[in-house]
Amino acid sequence: MSFRRLAIRARRGVCIGVLPLALLLPAGTAHASFATDAPEPTAALCGSTAPGFAQCFVRLGPRPAQRGAQTAAAAGYGPADLQSAYKLPSDRGIGQVIAVIDAMDDPDAESDLAQYRSTFGLPAGTTANGCFRKVNQQGQTGPFSPSDQGWSLEVSLDLDMVSAACALCSILLVEASTSHISDLSAAVDTAAQLGAAAISNSYGVTEFDGMSFYAPHFKHKGTTILAASGDSGYGTAQFPASLSSVISIGGTTLVRSNTLRGWTEKAWAGSGSGCSGSVAKPSWQTDASCPNRTVADLAASADPARGMAVYDTNISSGFEGLEPGWITLGGTSASAPLVAGIVGVAGNGKAMTPRFPYLHPRTFYDIKSGSNGSCGGGYLCTAGTGYDGPTGLGTPHGYGGL
């Protein structure tokens, strides 16, 4: 095997490691295969339904029949799968800080991330080597809020997806004190102040009166902000994904195929899309059936039935029918941090605006099939040639459009 050795100092959050030019699956495993008994769509696993509180968009995938490191690749997509599907190089991203915003504390975040990266042959991402950093919403290394099992699943999914897309990026985890939008907004401000090139938000709340008060927190010069479009299909747009300062990320069903690409995609039935009730249409969107901001802009793999291999131990045995360890997860909570990681690969996060992908539509795979609801067969809920609601401009084909 050929390796690229990284002779890099650990200061300023630059990762150190020896990275395979082609990421490997754990020894003895095949490409991800999926059980046919995927669970029925689940409710949000974390967050409150009380007014002002956001819910995360992580969704459960098929339960693996057995546990252990070998199950990681067999039960869900790993880095090699995702890099193959989206034609991503494994030697870019050095010096890029990608932030993920979550609520409550995951005390096992760093150790779980270490297991994921070790299993898939990625360089270590630790506080000690500068590749991982966890802070509260004030930017401090503590204290943190009490732990929440559902949000811990979200944390693990976010960290693992950024790692899968950009193994050489540094990751900043900012934990909000609660899932109230005021705390999550403060955490976004902190991530921007700490120098994140891109910030991923895998949560949302149905658009509400007064959301314009929080909008400035999701607009920072020199930082690309991404938000999951939601997991409830076509309907009312979600905040913050509906903001024009944010790149909203929908979801697809990703499947291996005997094509030149090696993969096919269609719009995932749960991918959030809709027409904002109050956010004005940005100049770079020209679709005709929505007079305001249309969600989504881009998409990536999100279908929990074809989900992601994720490692999480901060759950009790039996939580949602799960056991600590390897878990298959999906939802637009997967696609948002995955695309954020690709922004890190591109190295353009500090200069990019939400308009940028629209200037380079041919750098995305145009998703032409699948639907996420009923809208009379129109593009707001049905994928087709060109822009559509469920998948936006499409999914990344390399990193040129980011």
VOGU-3710 file (C-alpha; in Angstrom, 3 decimals, decimal comma):
1> msfrrlaira> 0,000/0,000/0,000  1,121/3,531/-0,744  1,026/6,030/2,095  1,431/9,770/2,241  3,285/10,718/5,396  2,278/13,978/6,963  5,141/15,850/8,577  3,034/18,498/10,253  3,233/20,306/13,553  0,192/20,002/15,803
11> rrgvcigvlp> -0,147/23,675/16,616  -3,223/25,622/15,516  -5,311/22,475/15,209  -3,401/20,930/12,311  -3,697/17,172/12,247  -0,787/14,768/12,445  -0,950/11,300/11,027  -0,103/8,765/8,355  -3,015/8,611/5,945  -3,587/5,935/3,298
21> lalllpagta> -4,073/7,438/-0,139  -7,098/5,146/-0,435  -9,030/4,639/2,777  -9,462/1,020/3,777  -12,266/-0,967/5,299  -11,353/-2,945/8,415  -9,591/-6,186/7,556  -11,926/-8,964/6,520  -14,961/-6,820/5,762  -16,804/-6,242/2,525
31> hasfatdape> -18,504/-3,111/1,342  -21,474/-1,994/3,381  -24,518/-4,222/3,042  -27,893/-3,415/4,485  -30,552/-5,459/6,184  -34,005/-5,543/4,639  -35,678/-5,018/7,992  -34,925/-1,326/8,346  -37,045/0,231/11,075  -40,055/2,368/10,350
41> ptaalcgsta> -39,276/6,116/10,293  -38,699/7,316/13,817  -39,491/10,532/15,588  -36,653/12,902/16,383  -34,309/11,294/18,877  -33,354/14,521/20,595  -34,697/17,936/21,360  -37,939/19,219/22,820  -41,156/19,980/20,948  -41,764/22,984/23,201
51> pgfaqcfvrl> -41,842/26,364/21,425  -38,392/27,718/20,678  -36,620/24,369/21,049  -34,984/22,643/18,075  -35,011/18,950/17,319  -32,058/17,103/15,846  -32,518/15,259/12,560  -30,703/11,995/13,294  -32,707/8,890/12,348  -32,149/5,234/13,189
61> gprpaqrgaq> -31,090/2,811/10,478  -31,124/-1,004/10,423  -29,923/-2,690/13,617  -26,778/-4,775/13,027  -27,204/-8,456/13,781  -23,877/-8,569/15,591  -21,467/-6,181/17,255  -17,802/-5,416/16,951  -15,312/-3,569/14,794  -16,001/-5,748/11,765
71> taaaagygpa> -19,653/-4,726/11,875  -18,769/-1,068/11,353  -18,328/-1,337/7,594  -20,813/-4,143/7,071  -23,763/-2,373/8,696  -23,373/1,111/7,243  -21,408/3,318/4,892  -17,899/4,209/6,015  -15,371/6,769/4,743  -14,268/4,653/1,773
81> dlqsayklps> -17,849/4,341/0,562  -18,579/8,041/0,864  -15,303/9,147/-0,686  -15,984/6,800/-3,591  -19,563/7,992/-4,031  -18,633/11,679/-4,088  -15,184/11,388/-5,686  -13,321/12,935/-2,786  -9,536/12,988/-2,376  -8,108/11,886/0,975
91> drgigqviav> -5,119/14,252/1,060  -6,812/17,659/1,375  -8,190/19,712/4,248  -5,072/20,410/6,280  -5,595/23,497/8,449  -9,350/23,660/7,860  -11,509/23,857/11,003  -14,993/22,408/10,608  -17,408/23,048/13,477  -20,478/21,077/14,447
101> idamddpdae> -23,158/22,543/16,709  -25,015/20,285/19,129  -26,909/20,579/22,406  -26,140/19,106/25,826  -22,950/17,186/26,585  -21,523/14,025/25,089  -18,765/13,075/27,555  -17,598/10,258/25,258  -17,341/12,369/22,126  -13,559/12,251/21,835
111> sdlaqyrstf> -13,120/8,580/22,706  -15,951/7,515/20,378  -14,446/9,576/17,579  -11,096/7,903/18,225  -12,682/4,468/17,790  -14,354/5,462/14,530  -11,198/6,939/13,061  -9,020/4,053/14,216  -11,380/1,434/12,770  -11,357/3,071/9,361
121> glpagttang> -7,642/3,866/9,251  -8,013/7,639/9,609  -5,340/9,673/11,402  -6,009/10,282/15,074  -8,233/13,244/15,890  -7,586/14,199/19,490  -7,353/17,211/21,747  -3,690/16,364/22,304  -2,704/16,569/18,639  -4,890/19,577/17,902
131> cfrkvnqqgq> -7,304/17,801/15,549  -10,280/17,850/17,914  -11,604/20,459/20,316  -14,751/20,488/22,447  -16,082/23,667/24,061  -19,326/24,924/25,559  -21,352/27,707/23,969  -19,137/30,299/25,668  -16,075/28,773/24,011  -14,726/27,315/27,249
141> tgpfspsdqg> -13,614/23,763/27,999  -16,281/23,470/30,699  -18,547/23,269/32,481  -20,951/21,411/30,210  -24,648/20,710/30,500  -25,881/17,271/31,575  -25,575/14,466/29,049  -28,444/13,542/26,728  -28,461/10,160/24,973  -30,267/11,356/21,868
151> wslevsldld> -28,021/14,358/21,377  -25,013/12,091/21,949  -26,068/10,079/18,895  -26,254/13,336/16,987  -22,787/14,358/18,174  -21,264/11,037/17,090  -22,944/11,188/13,688  -21,750/14,769/13,124  -18,148/14,062/14,107  -17,955/10,832/12,127
161> mvsaacalcs> -19,381/12,388/8,958  -16,950/15,311/8,992  -14,152/12,779/9,504  -15,385/10,601/6,633  -15,383/13,497/4,187  -12,246/15,272/5,412  -9,925/13,142/7,515  -7,298/15,890/7,632  -9,646/18,645/8,765  -9,674/19,712/12,399
171> illveastsh> -13,030/19,388/14,134  -14,542/21,830/16,610  -17,503/20,588/18,661  -19,508/23,390/20,266  -22,112/22,145/22,746  -25,020/24,481/23,470  -26,380/24,478/27,010  -29,854/23,479/25,816  -31,601/22,822/22,515  -33,344/26,193/22,658
181> isdlsaavdt> -32,641/28,164/19,515  -31,139/30,996/21,592  -28,454/28,675/22,977  -27,796/27,012/19,626  -27,476/30,453/18,036  -24,931/31,470/20,668  -22,970/28,299/19,922  -22,855/29,219/16,228  -21,441/32,642/17,154  -18,775/30,940/19,251
191> aaqlgaaais> -17,786/28,579/16,431  -17,368/31,525/14,066  -15,352/33,480/16,637  -13,049/30,480/17,078  -12,183/30,478/13,396  -14,343/27,750/11,883  -14,228/27,722/8,092  -17,571/25,900/7,994  -20,257/25,273/10,608  -22,721/22,381/10,389
201> nsygvtefdg> -26,135/22,526/12,079  -28,026/19,211/12,092  -31,172/20,447/13,779  -34,120/22,688/13,127  -37,451/24,090/14,166  -40,480/24,873/12,034  -40,387/28,494/10,879  -41,829/30,763/13,549  -42,742/34,381/14,217  -39,704/36,212/15,511
211> msfyaphfkh> -37,095/34,024/13,839  -35,635/37,130/12,211  -34,281/37,992/15,665  -32,001/34,932/15,497  -31,087/35,218/11,813  -27,926/37,350/12,363  -26,379/34,526/14,395  -26,319/32,420/11,231  -24,471/34,939/9,105  -20,754/35,427/9,718
221> kgttilaasg> -18,314/36,873/7,219  -15,546/34,393/6,528  -17,548/31,334/7,609  -19,753/29,015/5,564  -22,831/27,938/7,523  -24,765/24,807/6,572  -28,019/23,451/7,987  -29,943/20,205/7,550  -33,221/20,677/5,680  -35,149/18,262/7,923
231> dsgygtaqfp> -36,469/14,718/7,804  -40,213/15,192/7,344  -40,349/15,513/3,577  -42,098/18,279/1,680  -43,869/20,838/3,836  -43,176/23,827/6,030  -39,581/25,008/5,793  -37,278/24,541/8,772  -35,215/27,218/10,507  -32,249/27,795/10,188
241> aslssvisig> -32,177/25,935/6,834  -34,602/28,465/5,345  -32,261/31,416/5,912  -30,650/32,795/2,756  -27,335/33,121/4,618  -27,249/29,338/5,075  -26,602/26,482/2,626  -29,457/24,064/3,244  -28,690/20,379/2,801  -31,296/17,800/1,823
251> gttlvrsntl> -30,951/14,040/1,568  -30,720/11,203/-0,930  -30,863/7,436/-1,007  -27,387/6,283/-2,077  -26,977/2,799/-3,566  -24,059/0,985/-5,222  -24,637/0,240/-8,901  -22,981/-1,082/-12,041  -22,585/2,370/-13,534  -19,541/4,386/-14,492
261> rgwtekawag> -19,864/6,312/-11,248  -20,420/3,094/-9,279  -23,375/4,596/-7,413  -26,897/5,840/-8,020  -28,924/8,329/-6,018  -32,520/9,398/-5,784  -34,278/11,884/-3,536  -34,829/10,399/-0,093  -38,510/10,351/0,884  -37,703/12,133/4,163
271> sgsgcsgsva> -35,589/14,919/2,699  -36,939/18,259/3,888  -38,017/20,775/1,289  -40,410/23,683/1,126  -41,031/27,316/0,407  -40,218/29,727/3,208  -43,133/31,656/4,588  -41,135/34,798/5,289  -37,527/34,708/4,041  -37,185/36,667/0,794
281> kpswqtdasc> -35,955/34,859/-2,273  -32,202/35,325/-2,747  -31,112/36,612/-6,139  -29,311/33,394/-7,001  -32,475/31,278/-6,793  -34,602/31,504/-9,925  -37,129/28,690/-9,489  -40,636/29,794/-10,387  -43,064/28,085/-8,010  -41,814/29,583/-4,744
291> pnrtvadlaa> -41,858/33,387/-4,384  -39,616/33,210/-1,289  -36,523/31,244/-0,287  -36,676/27,608/-1,463  -35,200/24,706/0,515  -32,904/22,840/-0,211  -29,686/23,982/-1,958  -27,689/20,739/-2,089  -28,007/17,175/-0,831  -26,040/14,060/0,100
301> sadpargmav> -26,670/10,556/1,421  -29,220/10,607/4,259  -31,600/7,639/3,971  -31,342/5,767/7,301  -32,227/2,508/5,547  -28,902/2,971/3,713  -27,296/4,646/6,669  -23,907/5,518/8,049  -21,681/3,466/10,318  -21,389/5,470/13,538
311> ydtnissgfe> -19,713/4,675/16,856  -21,403/5,834/20,049  -21,136/4,578/23,622  -22,939/7,308/25,554  -26,249/5,467/25,459  -27,599/2,926/27,897  -28,291/-0,629/26,785  -31,724/-0,774/25,202  -32,034/2,941/24,424  -34,298/3,049/21,348
321> glepgwitlg> -33,585/-0,676/20,948  -29,860/0,000/20,578  -26,701/-1,127/22,302  -23,608/1,031/22,834  -21,055/0,688/20,059  -21,591/0,539/16,312  -24,904/1,951/15,153  -26,357/2,705/11,706  -27,761/6,229/11,498  -29,098/8,565/8,847
331> gtsasaplva> -31,246/11,632/8,289  -30,204/15,025/7,028  -28,182/15,082/10,237  -25,776/12,931/8,200  -25,824/14,892/4,946  -25,198/18,334/6,498  -21,902/17,508/8,290  -20,840/15,386/5,323  -21,131/18,370/2,993  -19,481/20,561/5,628
341> givgvagngk> -16,533/18,188/5,533  -16,417/18,534/1,739  -16,244/22,307/2,200  -13,143/21,545/4,267  -11,729/19,444/1,425  -12,300/22,345/-0,957  -10,587/24,773/1,417  -12,963/27,533/0,367  -15,100/27,923/3,472  -13,794/31,331/4,491
351> amtprfpylh> -14,473/32,805/1,055  -17,612/30,991/-0,093  -21,129/32,416/0,000  -24,447/30,553/-0,431  -24,492/31,878/-3,993  -21,289/30,047/-4,949  -22,759/26,566/-5,640  -25,382/28,128/-7,918  -22,575/29,531/-10,065  -21,185/26,011/-10,563
361> prtfydiksg> -24,203/23,713/-11,041  -22,314/21,292/-13,298  -19,987/20,340/-10,454  -22,847/18,413/-8,778  -24,552/15,137/-9,601  -28,014/16,099/-10,816  -30,499/13,879/-8,974  -33,379/13,176/-11,341  -35,664/10,730/-9,548  -37,427/10,285/-6,238
371> sngscgggyl> -39,988/12,280/-4,298  -40,470/13,484/-0,731  -44,186/14,199/-0,722  -47,204/15,422/-2,639  -47,107/18,726/-4,502  -48,819/17,842/-7,763  -45,658/16,365/-9,228  -43,834/19,688/-9,190  -40,163/20,259/-8,519  -40,706/21,367/-4,931
381> ctagtgydgp> -41,243/17,735/-3,923  -40,084/15,744/-6,952  -36,505/15,381/-8,150  -35,882/16,054/-11,823  -33,450/17,605/-14,266  -31,963/20,771/-12,818  -32,890/22,340/-9,512  -35,502/20,699/-7,281  -36,601/21,046/-3,670  -35,590/17,669/-2,189
391> tglgtphgyg> -32,016/17,686/-3,567  -31,382/21,278/-4,650  -28,666/21,523/-7,276  -27,667/17,908/-6,565  -24,955/16,094/-4,644  -21,193/16,824/-4,665  -19,146/15,491/-7,558  -15,763/16,200/-6,066  -15,341/19,541/-4,347  -15,340/22,015/-7,245
401> gl> -18,720/23,539/-6,438  -17,792/24,190/-2,835
//
